[in-house]
Amino acid sequence: MKIAFVGKGGSGKTTLSSLFIRHLAGEGAPVVAVDADINQHLGAALGLAEEEAAALPAMGAHLPLIKDYLRGTNPRIASAETMIKTTPPGEGSRLLTIGGDNPVYEACARTVRLDDGEIRLMATGPFTEDDLGVSCYHSKVGAVELCLNHLVDGRDEFLVVDMTAGSDSFASGMFTRFDMTFLVAEPTRKGVAVYRQYKEYARDFGVALRVVGNKVQGPDDLEFLRAEVGDDLLVTVGHSDWVRAMEKGRARPFRELEEHNRQALRTLREAVDATYEQRDWQRYTRQMVHFHLKNAASWGNERTGVDLAAQVDPAFVLDERAATPQPA
C-alpha cells in the first residue's frame, strides 16, 4: 500500500508520517519510507543522528542506475538516457517490491532500526549549491516517481512518502500514485488552503484524500476543521509530550506515545487498509500512461530526441500478477 503525507510547510506532516511509519513497523509490517521533501527531516524524525541523516544516499544522484535497472530488457526503451520520470513499465521492465532486494535499494536505501522493528529509508537528497538557480526540486523527485511507476505492492506492506510541501506534487503525475493521501492540516485558514487545492486538482483522478487535523487544542479548533473540510476529516491529533521530547533529542520508547495519539495512528491504518479492495490497477496504469504522454509532448521528446510515446506498452497492466521475479 502506497501512502503520501502532504500539507503546507510547518503543518507537521513529517512528524505525522514518522509516527505512522513507527506504528506500522511496530505492527511487524514491511515498510519502505521515502523523504521526498525539499527539507530533508524524515531521517531525524525517525531517530537518526544529524550526521546519519545527512549521510543518506541521494536517490537523485543514483538516477542513471535506477533507470538502467528498471528498464531491464524492455525493447521499447532503448537506453537509460531515453527514460524520463514518467516512463511506464512494460514487458521486460524490472519491477520493485516492498520486501525484495535489488540494486535500487542497495544503492539508495538504508536500514533504520526502530523500537519495535526496522524499516528501509530512502531520500531524494537535499537541494545543493550546484542546483541553485539552474534546477527545480521536481528533478530530484523524478527518481521517486520512476520507482512508484515500477512498484508492485500488496496488502500489509507499505511505502510511505513524506511529500513536498504545499501543492508542488501536482507538477507531475505523482499525486495519483498513492492508495491514500493524508493531508495534514492545522486549524487555520492557511492550514486548510492546501486542502482546497488538493481537493480541486485531485477530483478528476480518483485520489483518495483524507485530512488529519494537527495541533488541535480544543472544541473550537475541531469545529473549524469540520466546517472547512467536512467528511474528509478523518482524525485529529493534539499536543504530544512524546513528540516534544523527541524533537529535543530526548527520545522515549515509542510505546510511551500518548494513547489518544496511538488511537489516531490506528485510525490511519484502518483507513489505508479499507482502500485495498478498491484498488484499480488498470486505472492506475492508464493514469501513468496519461501523464507520461503529457510530459513527452511538452518537454520529454525534445529533451531526449526520441518519440517517448513509443515507450508505452498498450498490453501491459501493472498489477500484482506482473511482479514475477526477473534476473538482476
N, C-alpha and C positions, 0 to 999 in steps of 0.2 A: 504494500500500500504506500502510495506516494503522498506526502503531506507537505504543504507550504505554510510558513508563518509570515504574514505580511502586516504592514501598518506604517504609520508615519514614524519618522525618526524620533526616538525617545519614548515611544509608546510602551516599550517593554517586550517587544516581540522576541528579541534574543534571549531574554530571561525566561519567557514562557516556553520557547522552543527547547531551551536547555532542560527545563524542568520536565517537559514531556518526554524528551529523549531519556532522561534518567528514569522516568516512570516506566517506559517501555522496556528498558534494559533490566530494570528490577523485576519485571514480569517474565524475564527469560526470552524476550523476543529478539531476533536478529535485527540490528539497526545499523544503517549507514546514515551518518549525519553530514550535511554539507553547509558550510558557511559561504553563502553567495552574496553577502552584504559588502558594500564598499568599505564599511568599517568592520574589520575582522575581529569580533569579540566572542564568537561562539566557543572557541577553544578555552578561553579564560572562564567563561560561564560554566564550562564543564569541568573546571578544576585544574586546568593546565597552568603551570607557571608561565610568566610572561615570556621567558626565553623559549619555553617549549612551544607555546602558541606561535611565536614568531618563526620557529623552525619548521612549521608545517610546510610541506611542498606545495607550490602553487600549481593548480590544475592548468592555468593558462600557460605556464612555462612548459607543460608537457603536451600541449595540443597536437603537435605532429605525431607523437607516439599514440595518443588517443585515437586520432583519425586513422592512422595506419592499422592499428589493431582492429578497430570497429569495422572497417571496410572489408576485411577478410578477403574472400575470393569473389566478392560481388562483381560480376562482369560489367555492371552499369557504372561503376566508379573506377575510373582509370588510374587514379593516384590519390594520395592523401591531399595533394595540393588542390584538387578539384572538389574537395569536400568543404562545405560551409556549415555554420552552426545548426542549420535546419535540415541537413541531409538526412533523409529517412533510410531505414534499413530495407534490405530486400534479400532475395535468395542469395546465399553466400556470405551475407554480413554476419559478423560475430555479435552476439547479444550478451548483455551483462545480467547477472542475477545478484540478489542481495547477499547471499551467503557464499557465493563462489569465489574462487581465486583466479586472478587474471593479471596481465601486465598493467592494466589501468590502475587497479587497486595497489599493486606492488609499487608503482611509481608515485601515486597521489594520495593514498590513504595511510593513516597511522592508527594503530590500536590505542584506544583510551580506556583505561580501567576505571570503572566507577565503583561505588559502594557495593552494588548488588549485581554486577555484571560488567560487560565491556562492549564497546561499540567501535565501528570504524568511522574516522573523521576525515573529511576532505575539505579543502578550502580553495576558493577561486584564486586567492592571492590578493594582496593589497594593491592599491594604486601606487606606482613607483615614480621616482623623479623623472625617469625616461618617458613615462606616459603623459606627463603634464603638458597640456597644450596640443598634443598630437593624437590622443586616443580617448575613447569613451569607455565607460565601465562595461558596456554591453559586450565589448570584445573579450572581456575577462570571463563573463558568464556563459559565453558560447560553448565552452568546454562542458559546462553543466548541462546545457540544453542538448548537446550531442549525446551525452550519457543517458539522459532521460529518454531520448528518442530510441535508444537501443536497450532499454532496461525492461526486463520481464520480471515482475514481482508477484507474489501470491499472498494469500491470506496469512495473517500473523507474522509477516515480515515487513519491515518498514524502511523507507527512505524519507528523512525529514530534512527540509531545506529552510534555512534562515535566509529569507529573500532580501533583495534591495529595498530600501525604504520608499514609501510613497507608491506611486503608480508606475515606477520605472520599468517593472517587469512587462508592461504592455508594449515595450519597444520590440518585443519578439513574440513568438507563439508560446513561450514557456509557461505562461499563465494557464494554458489548457492542459498541461502535463500532469496535473495532480488529481488524485481521488478526492482530496479535501483541502480546501484553503481556509485556514484560520486567520481572520483579520483581527488583530489586537487593537482595541480602541479605548482611549481614555474618555471619560465622561465630560468632554468639552466639544465645542463647535469644530475646532481644528481636528480633534480626535476622530470625529465621525465623517469628516470631509473625504478622507481617503476611502472610507467605506462606500460613499456615494459614487466615487469614481469607479471603484472596482465593480460595484453592482451594475453600473451602466455599461461598462466595457464588456463585462463577462456575460451579460444577459443572453446574447445570441449564441453562446458557445457551451451552454450546459454546465458551467463551472459550479461545483458545489462549494458554497461560501457560507461560513458561519462566523459570527462575531464573538470574540472573547473580550468582555469588558475588564479592563485592568485599572488598578489604582482606584477602585470603587470604595468610597468611605462611608456610605450611608444610604438611606432610602431615597434621598433626593437624587443622588448620582444614578442609582438604579432606575428610577423613574425617567430620568433624562435619556438614558440609553434605550430603554424600552420604547419611548416616544419617537426616538430618532431612527432606530434600526428594526423595530417591530419583531416579528417572529425569527428573524435571522440571529437575534441574540441567543446564544447557546448557554453561556455561563459567565459568571463574573468572578474576579479574583481581587482580594483586598490586600491589606498590609501583611507582610511576612517577615517575622524576625529571622527566620532561617535564611531568606534571601539577603537580608541586610547583613547578616554575619558573613555570608559567602562573599558578598561584594567588598567586605573589609579584609578578605583573606583569612577569615576565621571559620573555615568550613566546618559544619557539623554533619554527622551521619544523616543521609537522606531520609531515613526512617523518622527523623525528628521534625520533618516538614509538617506544618500545621494540618490538622485533619480536614478543615474546610478547603484548604488548597489541594490536598491529596484527592478529595472528592471531586474537585474541579477537573483534575487530570484524568480521573476515571471517566468523567463525563465526556471529555475529549476523545478518549479511546473508544467509548461506546459509539460516538458519532462517526468516527472513522470506520469502525467495524461494520456499521449499518450500510455503508456505501458499497461494500464488496459485491453484493448481489446485483447492484445496479450497474456494474462495470460493463461498458460497451466498447470492446476492443476495436470493432470496425469503425465506430465514430472517432475513437482515439487516433486511429491510423489515418482516417480522412482528414482530420484537423491538422495532423502532422504534415501531410502532403499539401494541404491548402496553404499553410504558412511557408512551406519550402518554395512553392511556386511563386508566391508573392515576393519573397526575398530574392529568388532567382531573377525575376523580371526587373525588380527595382535596382539591384546592385550586383547580385551574385554572378550573373552571366558575364557582365562587363569585367568584373574583378578577376574571374578565373579564365575567361576566354573560351568557355565551352557552354553548351546549352544544358543547364542543370536540370531542366525538366526531364531530360532523358535518364536521370538517375532514379526516377520513380518506377518502382516495380508494381504494375497495376494488379497483379495477382497476390501480392504479399499482404498479409494481415499480421500485425504484431500482437501476439497473444501468448498465453502460457504453453500452448502446443508448439509454438515456434522456438521455445527455449531448449532445443536439443543440444547436447554438448558438441562443440566444434574444436578442432585442434588449435592450439595457440600458435 
